[in-house]
Amino acid sequence: MPTLTIRHKRHWFEPKLPHSVFLNGYFVGMLKDDRLRGGVPPGSYALRVQFGGRIPIGKKGKSIDLSLSSTEQVEVPQSGEVVCEFHDRERLWNIFFDIDLVLWVVSWFVQMPPLYKILSDAFFAIWLVRLVLIRKRYYKIVTNVIIEK
């Protein structure tokens, strides 16, 4: 039976966050560490990796979806192993955020020009809008097929 392995490709300093894994819309398990592995029948699957969930609002069962996810079509052959690695698309934004965070701490001790506050708030607003727009394709999933002989 072929094996499907899902790995979170992250840097050593990133926290281990739980991700939900779905195959064809059905919940498979939680990715609490960096890897989830299991046997699946050969075929085509819609693999979805998701972080977060829905927050209930009001009394009538309404909720807001605040999850970050991505879906990728995965072909599982008759034998071998399929390895799916995922990581977020925020690499460049994380660098900008880290710089802004350092400047924010520096602003506690040193008087920053008013332009810094305007640029920092604008950067945060643009990042937040971008995050809302790409939240259904937040992760990049790369698939590798290893065929055993």
VMD Tcl script that draws the C-alpha trace (Angstrom):
set ca {
  {0.00 0.00 0.00}
  {1.40 3.44 -0.87}
  {2.33 5.87 1.88}
  {1.39 9.54 2.12}
  {3.67 11.72 4.25}
  {2.82 15.34 5.07}
  {5.62 17.48 6.52}
  {5.71 21.04 7.79}
  {8.89 22.63 6.44}
  {9.72 25.31 8.96}
  {12.73 27.05 10.42}
  {14.07 26.02 13.82}
  {12.85 29.24 15.47}
  {9.24 28.95 14.26}
  {6.82 27.55 16.84}
  {5.20 24.14 16.37}
  {1.56 24.94 15.69}
  {-1.15 22.29 15.21}
  {-2.42 21.99 11.64}
  {-5.50 20.04 10.53}
  {-5.09 17.72 7.54}
  {-8.01 16.86 5.24}
  {-8.18 14.41 2.32}
  {-11.10 15.01 -0.08}
  {-12.77 17.13 2.60}
  {-12.56 14.48 5.33}
  {-10.55 15.14 8.48}
  {-7.51 12.84 8.63}
  {-5.64 14.10 11.67}
  {-3.70 16.83 13.42}
  {-0.14 17.65 12.51}
  {1.10 18.39 16.02}
  {4.76 17.74 15.26}
  {6.34 18.29 11.89}
  {5.14 15.09 10.20}
  {2.04 12.98 9.59}
  {2.39 9.64 7.81}
  {-0.09 6.96 6.80}
  {-1.05 4.42 4.19}
  {-3.66 5.40 1.60}
  {-5.14 3.58 -1.40}
  {-3.84 4.67 -4.80}
  {-5.81 7.50 -6.42}
  {-6.23 11.23 -6.65}
  {-6.82 13.25 -3.49}
  {-7.48 16.87 -2.62}
  {-5.06 17.52 0.26}
  {-5.89 20.50 2.45}
  {-3.69 21.79 5.26}
  {-5.41 24.22 7.64}
  {-4.47 26.26 10.69}
  {-7.11 27.93 12.82}
  {-10.84 27.63 12.54}
  {-14.17 29.33 12.96}
  {-15.08 31.78 15.71}
  {-18.76 31.77 16.71}
  {-20.60 35.10 16.77}
  {-24.14 35.71 17.94}
  {-26.70 33.20 19.10}
  {-27.92 31.78 15.78}
  {-24.90 29.60 15.03}
  {-23.18 32.15 12.80}
  {-19.39 32.17 12.70}
  {-16.44 33.86 11.08}
  {-13.87 31.71 9.29}
  {-10.39 32.83 10.39}
  {-8.48 29.80 9.17}
  {-5.39 29.83 6.98}
  {-5.27 26.95 4.53}
  {-4.21 25.62 1.14}
  {-5.48 22.81 -1.06}
  {-3.40 20.80 -3.51}
  {-4.36 17.90 -5.79}
  {-2.14 14.88 -4.99}
  {-1.78 11.77 -7.14}
  {-0.87 8.61 -5.18}
  {0.67 5.83 -7.36}
  {0.22 2.07 -6.94}
  {3.38 1.75 -4.86}
  {5.93 3.99 -3.23}
  {5.69 7.08 -1.09}
  {4.29 10.54 -1.75}
  {5.87 13.29 0.35}
  {4.02 16.61 0.61}
  {5.93 19.46 2.23}
  {4.25 22.75 3.04}
  {5.38 26.13 4.30}
  {3.84 29.56 4.52}
  {4.21 32.21 1.82}
  {5.14 34.89 4.36}
  {8.96 34.74 4.16}
  {9.46 38.29 2.84}
  {6.68 39.71 5.01}
  {8.25 38.09 8.09}
  {11.54 39.87 7.36}
  {9.73 43.22 7.10}
  {7.76 42.47 10.25}
  {10.93 41.60 12.19}
  {12.54 44.89 11.12}
  {9.41 46.79 12.13}
  {9.33 44.97 15.48}
  {12.94 45.93 16.23}
  {12.20 49.55 15.30}
  {9.12 49.48 17.54}
  {11.24 48.35 20.53}
  {13.84 51.01 19.69}
  {11.06 53.63 19.68}
  {10.54 52.97 23.41}
  {13.98 54.41 24.11}
  {14.61 56.79 21.20}
  {12.27 59.38 19.75}
  {11.33 58.15 16.25}
  {10.17 60.57 13.54}
  {6.38 60.76 13.00}
  {6.85 59.23 9.56}
  {7.85 55.92 11.21}
  {4.45 55.59 12.92}
  {2.62 56.30 9.65}
  {4.72 53.79 7.69}
  {4.45 51.15 10.40}
  {0.66 51.43 10.59}
  {0.37 51.42 6.78}
  {2.58 48.33 6.58}
  {0.40 46.55 9.13}
  {-2.81 47.48 7.28}
  {-1.42 46.27 3.94}
  {-0.24 43.01 5.54}
  {-3.65 42.45 7.14}
  {-5.51 43.04 3.85}
  {-3.11 40.72 2.03}
  {-3.58 38.03 4.68}
  {-7.37 38.17 4.28}
  {-7.07 37.98 0.49}
  {-4.72 34.94 0.42}
  {-5.99 33.02 3.45}
  {-7.32 30.14 1.30}
  {-3.92 29.73 -0.42}
  {-1.69 30.71 2.47}
  {0.60 27.67 2.34}
  {2.73 26.46 -0.53}
  {2.53 22.67 -0.90}
  {5.28 20.84 -2.81}
  {4.71 17.18 -3.73}
  {7.49 14.62 -4.35}
  {6.83 11.03 -5.41}
  {9.31 8.35 -4.33}
  {8.69 5.11 -6.21}
  {10.06 1.94 -4.62}
  {11.43 -0.76 -6.90}
}
mol new
graphics top color blue
foreach p $ca { graphics top sphere $p radius 0.5 }
foreach p [lrange $ca 0 end-1] q [lrange $ca 1 end] { graphics top cylinder $p $q radius 0.2 }
display resetview
